[in-house]
Amino acid sequence: MLNFNRKDTMQHRFLDAWFPDGRPEPPCTHIPSSAEFVKATELGLGWSMLPDIQAEDGLAAGRLVVLDRRHPVDVELHWQQWSVASTALSTVAAALRHEAARVLR
């Protein structure tokens, strides 16, 4: 199993869906680099949960497979910015919310 870092709970949340009476603790490797985490998964160094947007190319090329479409693990995202009133920051935040709503499920 691959984890991004010690705070990454995505894979455990996936296992919780499969093993509601107590999940196994498979061997785990930490790869704290977003691009390298995806690459390690594609190379078969372990299994992991990847955001759809990062998995698209690997799935299309056959380097990745979907483990289970019935148990997606959703992640709540947050946007944080300074409380200083700024037209530029407000514009960026609005653009980010718009694009996130368009491309994220």
C-alpha positions as CSV (number, residue, x, y, z in Angstrom):
1,M,0.0,0.0,0.0
2,L,1.3,3.5,-0.8
3,N,0.5,6.5,1.3
4,F,1.5,10.1,0.6
5,N,2.6,10.7,4.2
6,R,1.7,9.6,7.7
7,K,-1.4,11.8,7.7
8,D,-2.7,10.3,4.5
9,T,-5.9,8.3,5.5
10,M,-7.3,7.7,2.0
11,Q,-6.2,4.1,1.6
12,H,-7.4,3.2,5.2
13,R,-10.8,4.8,4.4
14,F,-11.0,2.6,1.3
15,L,-10.1,-0.5,3.4
16,D,-12.7,0.5,6.0
17,A,-15.4,0.2,3.3
18,W,-14.2,-3.4,2.5
19,F,-13.6,-4.6,6.0
20,P,-16.2,-3.0,8.3
21,D,-15.4,-5.4,11.1
22,G,-11.8,-4.4,11.3
23,R,-9.4,-3.6,8.4
24,P,-6.1,-5.2,7.8
25,E,-2.9,-3.2,8.1
26,P,-0.9,-4.0,4.9
27,P,2.7,-3.0,4.6
28,C,3.0,0.7,3.6
29,T,5.4,2.9,1.8
30,H,5.3,6.7,2.1
31,I,6.0,8.8,-1.0
32,P,5.6,12.5,-0.1
33,S,5.7,13.8,-3.6
34,S,2.5,14.2,-5.7
35,A,4.0,13.3,-9.1
36,E,6.2,10.5,-7.7
37,F,3.3,9.1,-5.7
38,V,1.3,8.7,-9.0
39,K,4.4,7.3,-10.8
40,A,5.0,4.7,-8.0
41,T,1.4,3.6,-8.3
42,E,1.7,3.3,-12.1
43,L,4.9,1.3,-11.8
44,G,3.1,-1.2,-9.5
45,L,5.1,-0.5,-6.4
46,G,1.8,-0.6,-4.4
47,W,-1.8,0.3,-4.7
48,S,-3.2,3.7,-3.7
49,M,-6.2,6.0,-4.0
50,L,-5.6,8.7,-6.6
51,P,-7.7,11.8,-7.5
52,D,-9.6,11.2,-10.7
53,I,-7.7,14.0,-12.4
54,Q,-4.3,12.4,-11.6
55,A,-5.4,8.9,-12.6
56,E,-6.9,9.8,-16.0
57,D,-3.8,9.4,-18.1
58,G,-2.6,6.2,-16.3
59,L,-6.1,4.6,-16.7
60,A,-6.3,5.5,-20.4
61,A,-2.8,4.1,-21.0
62,G,-3.5,0.9,-19.0
63,R,-0.9,1.7,-16.4
64,L,-3.6,1.9,-13.7
65,V,-6.8,0.0,-12.9
66,V,-9.8,0.9,-10.8
67,L,-10.0,-1.3,-7.7
68,D,-13.6,-0.7,-7.0
69,R,-16.0,1.8,-8.5
70,R,-18.6,1.1,-5.7
71,H,-16.5,2.6,-2.9
72,P,-15.1,6.0,-4.0
73,V,-13.4,8.0,-1.2
74,D,-14.5,11.6,-1.4
75,V,-12.3,14.4,0.0
76,E,-13.7,17.7,1.1
77,L,-11.6,20.5,-0.2
78,H,-11.2,23.9,1.4
79,W,-10.0,27.3,0.0
80,Q,-8.3,29.5,2.5
81,Q,-7.2,33.1,1.9
82,W,-6.2,36.1,4.0
83,S,-9.1,38.1,5.4
84,V,-7.6,41.2,3.8
85,A,-10.1,42.6,1.3
86,S,-8.6,42.4,-2.1
87,T,-10.1,42.5,-5.5
88,A,-7.4,40.3,-6.9
89,L,-7.8,37.6,-4.2
90,S,-11.6,37.7,-4.6
91,T,-11.2,37.2,-8.3
92,V,-8.8,34.3,-7.9
93,A,-11.1,32.7,-5.3
94,A,-14.2,33.0,-7.6
95,A,-12.3,31.6,-10.5
96,L,-11.1,28.7,-8.4
97,R,-14.5,27.9,-7.1
98,H,-16.0,28.0,-10.6
99,E,-13.3,25.7,-12.1
100,A,-13.4,23.3,-9.2
101,A,-17.2,23.0,-9.6
102,R,-16.7,22.3,-13.3
103,V,-13.9,19.6,-13.1
104,L,-14.3,18.0,-9.7
105,R,-17.1,15.6,-8.9
